[in-house]
């Protein structure tokens, strides 16, 4: 049984429906006249017939009528009394002569009065007896009901007393009931708090809140789980959760309200600890995101530096070496056998210079900084088409005029890594690269018609670092990264990054 149910002692209803028949008989008399009664009346009438006037044989009708009243009920007894009355007068005319006429007539009249007085008196006595028995039965029933109600109230009171949550009753703004749990939480004993205003437990800045809640309860409303504060005896505040409900009499009249108070100090501590951990997690996440951003920037800067070193130093030196090797050709004319080897070294040096140049370009294309994202992608797709032999189509639509270098680098790396994956794994026959501007950002899509692949399930790490690295790049710029693929369905790589309002102006 819940505590709320325990406190609804006012909802115990005592049944008061008692329906009784006002008649003395509990069952209807059987049809017809009992033979025993008929024989008795005939015998008395026969005795009266043969007995001279002056003998009160007819007085025997009185016990017969009273017996009928007791055995058959007053209605049937009154019928028998009427029959006996007629027989008394009939006997006056058929009986032999005896006493004086007037004396016999007066005697029989007295007998009639005695008969009907006995019947009416018996009826009144029976009615009073029935009323008394009925009153006693009602009293016994009410006593049993009161005993059961008191037993229930004692059981509910035991539940309230043993509850670990403070429970109190309030009437006219005054505390009228107080359980031991309330004493433990608030520090007030029952002697201290009973009869005191409920505002004794309320901080000064929350008194209006109590008035509103009590008014709602007195209107019959149930107020559940109000998170608030209450004041202990020592003045300290305790966070609590309140449930307030009206207290009603048996006829439904609201006479006050009850409150169940739950101390939520530990819950508040747990919530604060959770919020603290959440703030720490957010700080760690921000630091990790900052480190990831710095790492990617450092990686791009290192690529740019290596590409510049390769282009400005190594490529130039290899080109000079190829020229120097070519200048040695006239020195080897006396030994013609060395010429083929010398020319092979010259070609290898030239090819190495070209390879280093291409490698430096892939590390960091200079077009990205000098001519923008569109030119860099166009140049790379042309180079990819020549190198792979795959038909590669580049499409543009509503590309913004200004694209920050970090966003341009991000989308370029997505395109570069995706084309590299197409060349390695897709077995495609066609590739389409789309650079698309939107109302609030810019996106790129790389689509092939290759064999596709089964995407990794959530929580399962990918086998390589390429796609997760691309996704991290896009996420650090608050963008979205998505892959659509399936076995035999080709692959689509989508990346979208938001731009500011001034950056998202498209070319005319």
C-alpha positions as CSV (number, residue, x, y, z in Angstrom):
1,X,0.0,0.0,0.0
2,X,1.4,3.4,-1.0
3,X,1.8,6.3,1.4
4,X,-0.7,8.3,-0.5
5,X,-3.3,5.6,-0.1
6,X,-2.3,5.4,3.6
7,X,-3.2,9.0,4.1
8,X,-6.5,8.8,2.4
9,X,-8.2,7.8,5.6
10,X,-11.0,10.3,4.8
11,X,-12.1,8.2,1.9
12,X,-13.3,5.3,4.0
13,X,-17.0,4.9,3.4
14,X,-19.3,3.2,5.8
15,X,-22.3,1.6,4.2
16,X,-25.6,2.7,5.8
17,X,-28.1,1.0,3.7
18,X,-30.6,-1.0,5.8
19,X,-33.8,-2.0,4.2
20,X,-36.5,-3.8,6.3
21,X,-40.1,-4.6,5.9
22,X,-42.3,-2.8,8.4
23,X,-44.5,-5.9,8.7
24,X,-43.9,-8.3,11.5
25,X,-43.9,-11.3,9.2
26,X,-40.7,-12.2,7.5
27,X,-42.6,-14.5,5.1
28,X,-46.0,-14.3,3.6
29,X,-48.6,-16.7,5.1
30,X,-49.4,-19.7,3.0
31,X,-52.7,-19.6,1.1
32,X,-55.9,-20.9,2.8
33,X,-56.8,-21.3,6.5
34,X,-54.9,-23.8,8.6
35,X,-57.1,-26.8,9.6
36,X,-56.0,-26.6,13.2
37,X,-57.2,-23.0,13.5
38,X,-60.5,-23.9,11.8
39,X,-61.1,-26.9,14.1
40,X,-60.3,-24.8,17.1
41,X,-62.8,-22.0,16.1
42,X,-65.5,-24.6,15.3
43,X,-65.0,-26.3,18.6
44,X,-65.3,-23.0,20.6
45,X,-68.4,-22.0,18.6
46,X,-69.9,-25.5,19.3
47,X,-69.2,-25.2,23.0
48,X,-70.8,-21.7,23.0
49,X,-73.8,-23.1,21.1
50,X,-74.6,-25.8,23.7
51,X,-73.6,-23.7,26.7
52,X,-76.4,-21.6,28.3
53,X,-76.0,-17.8,28.3
54,X,-74.0,-16.5,31.2
55,X,-71.0,-18.9,30.6
56,X,-68.0,-17.1,29.0
57,X,-67.0,-19.9,26.7
58,X,-66.5,-17.2,23.9
59,X,-63.5,-15.8,25.9
60,X,-61.5,-18.7,24.4
61,X,-61.5,-16.7,21.1
62,X,-59.0,-14.3,22.7
63,X,-56.0,-16.8,23.1
64,X,-56.8,-18.1,19.6
65,X,-56.5,-14.6,18.1
66,X,-53.3,-13.8,20.1
67,X,-51.8,-17.1,19.0
68,X,-52.6,-16.2,15.4
69,X,-51.1,-12.8,15.9
70,X,-47.8,-14.4,17.2
71,X,-47.7,-17.1,14.6
72,X,-49.3,-15.5,11.4
73,X,-48.9,-11.8,11.7
74,X,-51.3,-8.9,12.5
75,X,-53.1,-8.8,9.2
76,X,-54.2,-12.5,9.4
77,X,-54.9,-12.1,13.1
78,X,-57.2,-9.2,12.5
79,X,-59.1,-11.3,9.9
80,X,-59.5,-14.1,12.4
81,X,-60.6,-11.5,15.1
82,X,-63.3,-10.3,12.8
83,X,-64.6,-13.9,12.3
84,X,-64.5,-14.5,16.0
85,X,-66.4,-11.3,16.7
86,X,-69.2,-12.4,14.4
87,X,-69.2,-15.9,16.1
88,X,-69.5,-14.2,19.5
89,X,-72.7,-12.4,18.5
90,X,-74.0,-15.5,16.6
91,X,-73.5,-17.5,19.8
92,X,-75.7,-14.9,21.7
93,X,-78.6,-15.9,19.5
94,X,-78.1,-19.7,19.3
95,X,-77.1,-20.4,22.9
96,X,-79.7,-21.8,25.4
97,X,-81.3,-19.4,27.8
98,X,-79.4,-18.8,31.0
99,X,-78.6,-15.4,32.6
100,X,-80.5,-12.2,32.0
101,X,-80.6,-10.8,28.4
102,X,-78.9,-7.5,29.3
103,X,-76.2,-9.2,31.3
104,X,-75.4,-11.7,28.6
105,X,-75.3,-8.9,26.0
106,X,-73.0,-6.7,28.2
107,X,-70.8,-9.8,28.9
108,X,-70.3,-10.5,25.2
109,X,-69.7,-6.8,24.4
110,X,-67.0,-6.9,27.0
111,X,-65.5,-10.0,25.4
112,X,-65.4,-8.2,22.1
113,X,-63.6,-5.2,23.6
114,X,-61.2,-7.6,25.4
115,X,-60.5,-9.4,22.1
116,X,-59.8,-6.3,20.1
117,X,-57.8,-4.7,22.9
118,X,-55.7,-7.8,23.0
119,X,-55.2,-7.7,19.2
120,X,-54.2,-4.0,19.1
121,X,-52.1,-4.3,22.2
122,X,-50.3,-7.3,20.7
123,X,-49.8,-5.5,17.5
124,X,-48.3,-2.5,19.2
125,X,-46.1,-4.7,21.4
126,X,-44.9,-6.7,18.3
127,X,-44.1,-3.4,16.4
128,X,-42.2,-2.0,19.3
129,X,-40.3,-5.3,19.7
130,X,-39.5,-5.3,16.0
131,X,-38.3,-1.7,16.1
132,X,-36.1,-2.5,19.1
133,X,-34.6,-5.5,17.4
134,X,-34.0,-3.5,14.3
135,X,-32.3,-0.7,16.3
136,X,-30.1,-3.3,18.0
137,X,-29.2,-4.8,14.7
138,X,-28.3,-1.4,13.2
139,X,-26.3,-0.6,16.3
140,X,-24.4,-3.9,16.0
141,X,-23.7,-3.3,12.3
142,X,-22.5,0.3,13.0
143,X,-20.3,-1.0,15.8
144,X,-18.8,-3.6,13.5
145,X,-18.2,-1.1,10.8
146,X,-16.7,1.4,13.2
147,X,-14.5,-1.4,14.6
148,X,-13.3,-2.3,11.1
149,X,-12.8,1.4,10.2
150,X,-10.8,2.0,13.4
151,X,-8.7,-1.1,12.5
152,X,-8.0,0.2,9.1
153,X,-7.1,3.7,10.5
154,X,-4.8,2.1,13.0
155,X,-3.1,0.1,10.2
156,X,-2.8,3.2,8.0
157,X,-1.5,5.2,11.0
158,X,1.2,2.5,11.5
159,X,2.2,2.9,7.8
160,X,2.4,6.7,8.2
161,X,4.4,6.4,11.4
162,X,6.8,3.9,9.8
163,X,7.3,5.9,6.6
164,X,10.8,7.1,5.8
165,X,9.3,10.2,4.1
166,X,8.1,13.1,6.2
167,X,4.3,13.3,6.2
168,X,2.2,16.1,7.7
169,X,-1.4,17.2,7.8
170,X,-2.3,20.9,7.4
171,X,-5.6,22.6,8.5
172,X,-6.2,26.3,8.3
173,X,-2.4,26.8,7.7
174,X,-1.6,25.0,10.9
175,X,0.3,21.6,11.3
176,X,-2.1,19.1,12.9
177,X,-0.3,15.8,12.2
178,X,3.5,15.0,12.1
179,X,5.2,11.7,11.7
180,X,8.6,10.6,13.0
181,X,10.3,10.9,9.6
182,X,9.4,14.6,9.6
183,X,10.9,15.0,13.0
184,X,14.1,13.4,11.8
185,X,14.4,15.6,8.6
186,X,13.3,18.9,10.1
187,X,14.4,18.6,13.7
188,X,11.1,19.5,15.2
189,X,9.3,17.1,17.6
190,X,5.6,16.6,17.4
191,X,5.2,18.7,20.6
192,X,7.2,21.5,19.0
193,X,5.4,21.7,15.7
194,X,1.8,20.7,16.3
195,X,-0.4,23.8,16.3
196,X,2.3,25.9,14.7
197,X,2.0,27.6,11.3
198,X,3.3,25.7,8.3
199,X,5.4,28.9,7.5
200,X,7.7,27.8,10.3
201,X,9.2,25.3,7.8
202,X,9.2,27.7,4.8
203,X,12.1,30.0,3.9
204,X,11.1,33.7,3.7
205,X,11.6,33.9,-0.1
206,X,9.2,30.9,-0.6
207,X,6.1,31.8,1.5
208,X,4.1,32.8,-1.5
209,X,4.7,29.4,-3.0
210,X,3.2,27.7,0.0
211,X,0.0,29.8,-0.1
212,X,-0.5,29.0,-3.8
213,X,0.0,25.2,-3.3
214,X,-2.3,25.1,-0.2
215,X,-5.0,27.0,-2.1
216,X,-4.8,24.6,-5.0
217,X,-5.1,21.6,-2.6
218,X,-8.1,23.2,-0.9
219,X,-9.8,23.5,-4.3
220,X,-9.4,19.7,-4.7
221,X,-6.3,19.7,-6.9
222,X,-3.4,17.3,-6.6
223,X,0.1,18.9,-6.6
224,X,2.8,16.4,-7.4
225,X,6.6,16.5,-7.2
226,X,7.3,20.2,-6.6
227,X,11.0,20.6,-6.2
228,X,11.7,23.3,-3.6
229,X,13.4,24.1,-0.3
230,X,12.3,23.8,3.3
231,X,13.9,25.1,6.5
232,X,15.1,23.0,9.4
233,X,14.9,23.8,13.0
234,X,18.6,24.9,13.0
235,X,17.9,27.3,10.1
236,X,19.6,25.3,7.4
237,X,17.8,24.6,4.1
238,X,17.0,21.2,2.8
239,X,16.0,20.4,-0.9
240,X,12.7,18.5,-1.0
241,X,10.2,17.2,-3.4
242,X,6.6,17.9,-2.3
243,X,3.3,16.1,-3.1
244,X,0.2,17.9,-1.7
245,X,-3.4,16.6,-1.8
246,X,-6.7,17.5,-0.2
247,X,-8.1,15.8,2.9
248,X,-11.9,15.1,2.7
249,X,-14.6,14.0,5.1
250,X,-16.8,11.0,4.3
251,X,-19.3,13.3,2.5
252,X,-16.6,14.8,0.3
253,X,-16.1,18.1,2.1
254,X,-12.4,19.3,2.0
255,X,-11.2,20.1,5.5
256,X,-7.5,20.5,5.0
257,X,-4.6,19.1,3.1
258,X,-1.7,16.6,3.5
259,X,1.8,16.8,2.3
260,X,4.4,14.1,1.6
261,X,7.9,15.5,1.7
262,X,10.9,13.7,0.2
263,X,14.4,14.7,1.1
264,X,16.3,15.0,-2.2
265,X,19.6,16.1,-0.8
266,X,21.5,13.0,-2.1
267,X,19.7,13.4,-5.5
268,X,20.8,17.0,-5.7
269,X,24.4,16.1,-4.8
270,X,24.3,13.4,-7.5
271,X,22.9,15.8,-10.1
272,X,25.5,18.4,-9.2
273,X,28.3,15.8,-9.5
274,X,26.8,14.7,-12.8
275,X,26.8,18.3,-14.0
276,X,30.4,18.8,-12.9
277,X,31.4,15.7,-14.8
278,X,29.5,16.9,-17.8
279,X,31.4,20.3,-17.6
280,X,34.7,18.5,-17.3
281,X,33.8,16.3,-20.2
282,X,32.9,19.3,-22.3
283,X,36.2,21.0,-21.3
284,X,38.1,17.8,-22.3
285,X,36.1,17.6,-25.5
286,X,36.9,21.2,-26.3
287,X,40.6,20.6,-25.6
288,X,40.6,17.5,-27.7
289,X,38.9,19.3,-30.5
290,X,41.4,22.2,-30.2
291,X,44.2,19.7,-30.3
292,X,42.7,17.9,-33.3
293,X,42.4,21.3,-35.1
294,X,46.0,22.2,-34.3
295,X,47.1,18.7,-35.4
296,X,45.4,19.0,-38.7
297,X,46.7,22.5,-39.2
298,X,50.2,21.4,-38.3
299,X,49.9,18.5,-40.7
300,X,48.8,20.8,-43.5
301,X,51.6,23.2,-42.6
302,X,54.1,20.4,-42.6
303,X,52.8,19.1,-46.0
304,X,53.1,22.7,-47.3
305,X,56.7,22.9,-46.0
306,X,57.7,19.5,-47.4
307,X,56.1,20.3,-50.7
308,X,57.9,23.7,-50.9
309,X,61.2,22.0,-49.9
310,X,60.8,19.3,-52.5
311,X,59.8,21.8,-55.2
312,X,62.3,24.5,-54.5
313,X,65.2,22.4,-53.5
314,X,65.1,18.7,-54.5
315,X,63.4,19.2,-57.8
316,X,65.8,22.0,-58.8
317,X,68.8,20.0,-57.8
318,X,67.6,16.9,-59.7
319,X,66.9,19.0,-62.8
320,X,70.5,20.5,-62.5
321,X,71.8,16.9,-62.0
322,X,70.1,15.8,-65.2
323,X,71.6,18.8,-67.1
324,X,75.0,18.0,-65.7
325,X,74.7,14.4,-66.7
326,X,73.7,15.5,-70.2
327,X,76.8,17.8,-70.4
328,X,79.0,14.8,-69.8
329,X,77.9,13.1,-73.1
330,X,80.7,14.7,-75.2
331,X,83.3,13.5,-72.7
332,X,82.2,9.9,-73.3
333,X,82.5,9.9,-77.1
334,X,85.9,8.1,-76.9
335,X,84.1,5.4,-75.0
336,X,80.8,5.0,-76.9
337,X,79.8,2.0,-74.7
338,X,79.1,4.4,-71.8
339,X,76.7,6.6,-73.8
340,X,73.6,4.4,-73.3
341,X,74.2,4.1,-69.6
342,X,74.8,7.9,-69.3
343,X,71.5,8.7,-71.2
344,X,69.6,6.2,-68.9
345,X,70.9,8.0,-65.8
346,X,69.9,11.3,-67.4
347,X,66.4,10.1,-68.1
348,X,66.1,8.5,-64.6
349,X,67.1,11.8,-63.0
350,X,64.5,13.7,-65.1
351,X,61.8,11.2,-64.3
352,X,62.7,11.4,-60.6
353,X,62.4,15.2,-60.8
354,X,59.0,14.9,-62.3
355,X,57.8,12.4,-59.7
356,X,59.0,14.6,-56.8
357,X,57.3,17.5,-58.5
358,X,54.0,15.5,-58.7
359,X,54.4,14.3,-55.1
360,X,55.0,17.9,-53.9
361,X,51.9,18.9,-55.8
362,X,49.8,16.3,-54.1
363,X,51.1,17.2,-50.7
364,X,50.0,20.8,-51.1
365,X,48.8,22.2,-54.5
366,X,49.9,25.8,-54.9
367,X,46.7,26.5,-56.9
368,X,44.7,26.1,-53.6
369,X,46.2,29.3,-52.2
370,X,46.8,31.3,-55.3
371,X,43.7,30.5,-57.5
372,X,41.2,29.0,-55.1
373,X,39.3,25.7,-54.5
374,X,37.6,25.5,-57.9
375,X,40.9,25.8,-59.8
376,X,42.7,23.3,-57.5
377,X,39.9,20.7,-57.9
378,X,39.8,21.2,-61.7
379,X,43.5,20.7,-62.0
380,X,43.5,17.6,-59.7
381,X,40.7,15.9,-61.6
382,X,42.5,16.5,-64.9
383,X,45.7,15.0,-63.4
384,X,43.7,12.1,-62.0
385,X,42.1,11.5,-65.4
386,X,45.5,11.4,-67.1
387,X,47.1,9.2,-64.4
388,X,44.3,6.7,-64.0
389,X,42.6,6.7,-67.4
390,X,39.2,6.8,-65.8
391,X,36.6,9.2,-67.3
392,X,36.3,11.9,-64.6
393,X,33.7,14.7,-64.8
394,X,33.9,17.9,-62.7
395,X,30.6,19.8,-62.1
396,X,30.1,23.3,-60.5
397,X,27.0,25.0,-59.2
398,X,26.6,28.2,-57.3
399,X,30.1,28.2,-55.8
400,X,30.7,31.1,-53.4
401,X,33.2,33.8,-54.4
402,X,35.1,33.7,-51.1
403,X,36.1,30.4,-49.5
404,X,38.4,30.4,-46.4
405,X,41.6,28.5,-46.8
406,X,40.8,26.1,-44.0
407,X,37.4,25.1,-45.6
408,X,39.0,24.9,-49.0
409,X,41.7,22.7,-47.7
410,X,39.2,20.4,-46.0
411,X,37.0,19.9,-49.1
412,X,40.1,19.5,-51.2
413,X,41.4,16.7,-48.9
414,X,38.0,15.0,-49.1
415,X,38.1,15.0,-52.8
416,X,41.8,13.9,-53.0
417,X,41.3,11.0,-50.5
418,X,38.1,9.9,-52.2
419,X,39.6,9.8,-55.7
420,X,42.6,7.9,-54.3
421,X,40.1,5.3,-52.8
422,X,38.3,5.1,-56.2
423,X,41.6,4.3,-57.9
424,X,42.6,1.7,-55.3
425,X,39.4,-0.1,-54.5
426,X,36.3,0.9,-56.5
427,X,37.0,-0.8,-59.9
428,X,34.8,2.0,-61.3
429,X,34.4,3.0,-65.0
430,X,33.3,6.6,-64.3
431,X,33.8,9.2,-61.6
432,X,31.8,12.5,-61.1
433,X,33.0,15.3,-58.8
434,X,30.5,18.0,-57.9
435,X,31.3,21.2,-56.0
436,X,28.0,22.8,-54.9
437,X,27.2,26.0,-53.1
438,X,24.1,26.2,-50.8
439,X,22.3,29.0,-49.0
440,X,24.5,28.7,-45.9
441,X,27.6,26.7,-47.0
442,X,29.4,24.7,-49.6
443,X,29.6,21.0,-50.2
444,X,31.4,18.4,-52.4
445,X,30.3,15.1,-53.7
446,X,32.5,12.3,-55.2
447,X,30.4,9.6,-56.9
448,X,31.6,6.5,-58.7
449,X,29.9,3.5,-60.3
450,X,32.2,0.9,-58.8
451,X,31.6,-2.2,-56.7
452,X,30.9,-0.3,-53.4
453,X,31.4,-1.8,-50.0
454,X,29.6,-2.7,-46.8
455,X,29.7,0.2,-44.3
456,X,31.1,-0.4,-40.8
457,X,28.4,-0.8,-38.1
458,X,28.1,1.9,-35.4
459,X,30.8,1.4,-32.8
460,X,33.0,-0.8,-35.0
461,X,36.3,1.0,-35.9
462,X,37.2,1.3,-39.6
463,X,40.1,-0.6,-40.9
464,X,41.9,2.5,-42.2
465,X,42.4,6.0,-41.1
466,X,41.4,7.7,-44.4
467,X,37.7,8.1,-44.0
468,X,37.7,8.7,-40.2
469,X,40.3,11.4,-40.8
470,X,38.1,13.1,-43.4
471,X,35.1,12.9,-41.1
472,X,37.1,14.5,-38.3
473,X,38.3,17.3,-40.6
474,X,34.7,18.1,-41.6
475,X,33.4,17.8,-38.0
476,X,36.0,20.3,-36.7
477,X,34.5,22.9,-39.1
478,X,30.9,22.1,-37.8
479,X,30.1,20.3,-41.1
480,X,28.5,17.1,-42.1
481,X,30.2,14.0,-43.6
482,X,28.2,11.1,-45.1
483,X,28.9,8.0,-47.2
484,X,26.2,6.3,-49.3
485,X,27.3,2.9,-50.6
486,X,26.5,-0.8,-50.8
487,X,27.8,-3.9,-52.5
488,X,27.4,-3.4,-56.3
489,X,25.8,0.1,-55.8
490,X,28.8,2.3,-56.2
491,X,29.9,4.9,-53.6
492,X,28.9,8.5,-52.9
493,X,31.0,10.6,-50.5
494,X,29.3,13.8,-49.3
495,X,30.9,16.6,-47.3
496,X,29.3,19.9,-46.4
497,X,30.7,22.8,-44.4
498,X,28.8,26.0,-43.3
499,X,29.9,29.5,-44.4
500,X,29.2,32.9,-42.8
501,X,26.7,35.2,-44.6
502,X,29.4,37.3,-46.2
503,X,31.3,34.2,-47.4
504,X,28.3,32.5,-48.9
505,X,27.8,35.1,-51.7
506,X,27.9,33.2,-55.0
507,X,29.5,34.3,-58.2
508,X,27.2,36.3,-60.6
